[in-house]
């Protein structure tokens, strides 16, 4: 059966509305999933951890390894949670913890 011009226009407009509604739902759902915040339940300055926390915020903390004294920034937010990044001196060597280089 041939459809009239009015029926075709009506079908196109409904299809467009469905696409727009679906797009809005996808954007809304993805915005809810992308905004996670991870909190650390304990700061490990005890004898069981190999790291000592020097400074922390809600998004990162600075730690050093107890044996090597090498300092790291650790991410604490979103998909990059738990990523360790070595802190470097201006000459490119790893930053080593001493009481004189903090604070």
C-alpha positions as CSV (number, residue, x, y, z in Angstrom):
1,X,0.0,0.0,0.0
2,X,1.2,3.4,-0.8
3,X,1.4,5.9,2.0
4,X,0.3,9.4,1.7
5,X,2.7,12.3,2.1
6,X,1.1,13.1,5.5
7,X,1.7,9.6,6.8
8,X,5.3,9.6,5.7
9,X,5.9,13.0,7.4
10,X,4.3,11.7,10.6
11,X,6.5,8.5,10.6
12,X,9.6,10.6,10.1
13,X,8.8,13.0,12.9
14,X,8.1,10.1,15.3
15,X,11.4,8.4,14.4
16,X,13.3,11.7,15.0
17,X,11.6,12.1,18.4
18,X,12.5,8.5,19.3
19,X,16.2,9.1,18.3
20,X,16.3,12.3,20.4
21,X,14.7,10.6,23.4
22,X,17.2,7.7,23.1
23,X,20.1,10.1,22.9
24,X,19.0,12.0,26.0
25,X,18.7,8.7,28.0
26,X,22.1,7.6,26.9
27,X,23.7,10.9,27.9
28,X,21.9,10.8,31.3
29,X,22.9,7.3,32.1
30,X,26.5,7.8,31.0
31,X,26.8,10.9,33.2
32,X,25.7,8.9,36.2
33,X,28.3,6.2,35.5
34,X,31.3,8.6,34.9
35,X,31.1,10.4,38.2
36,X,32.4,7.9,40.7
37,X,34.6,8.8,43.6
38,X,36.7,6.3,45.4
39,X,37.6,6.9,49.0
40,X,40.5,5.2,50.8
41,X,39.3,3.4,53.8
42,X,42.7,3.4,55.6
43,X,45.9,5.3,55.4
44,X,48.7,2.9,55.8
45,X,51.3,4.3,58.1
46,X,51.5,1.0,60.1
47,X,54.1,-1.7,60.0
48,X,52.2,-4.0,57.6
49,X,52.3,-1.6,54.6
50,X,55.4,-1.0,52.4
51,X,54.3,2.6,51.8
52,X,54.0,5.6,54.1
53,X,51.5,8.3,53.2
54,X,53.0,11.9,53.4
55,X,50.1,14.0,52.0
56,X,46.7,13.2,50.7
57,X,43.6,14.8,49.1
58,X,40.3,13.3,47.9
59,X,41.9,12.7,44.5
60,X,45.6,11.8,45.1
61,X,48.1,11.0,47.8
62,X,51.9,11.2,48.0
63,X,53.6,8.1,49.4
64,X,57.1,6.8,49.7
65,X,58.4,3.2,49.8
66,X,59.7,2.3,53.2
67,X,62.9,0.5,52.0
68,X,63.8,2.5,48.9
69,X,62.4,5.9,50.0
70,X,61.3,6.5,46.4
71,X,58.3,8.9,46.3
72,X,55.1,8.3,44.3
73,X,51.9,10.1,43.6
74,X,48.9,7.7,43.7
75,X,45.6,8.6,42.0
76,X,42.4,8.1,44.0
77,X,39.7,9.1,41.7
78,X,37.7,7.5,38.8
79,X,39.0,5.0,36.3
80,X,42.6,5.8,37.2
81,X,42.4,4.9,40.8
82,X,45.5,3.2,42.1
83,X,47.9,4.4,39.4
84,X,51.4,5.0,40.9
85,X,53.5,7.8,39.3
86,X,57.1,8.2,40.3
87,X,57.9,11.8,41.4
88,X,61.0,13.1,39.7
89,X,63.6,15.7,40.6
90,X,64.4,18.5,38.1
91,X,67.3,16.4,36.7
92,X,65.0,13.5,36.0
93,X,66.1,11.2,38.8
94,X,63.5,9.7,41.1
95,X,62.7,11.8,44.1
96,X,64.0,10.2,47.4
97,X,62.2,10.9,50.7
98,X,64.2,12.8,53.3
99,X,62.7,15.0,56.1
100,X,64.4,18.0,54.5
101,X,62.6,17.8,51.2
102,X,59.1,17.7,52.8
103,X,57.3,20.7,54.1
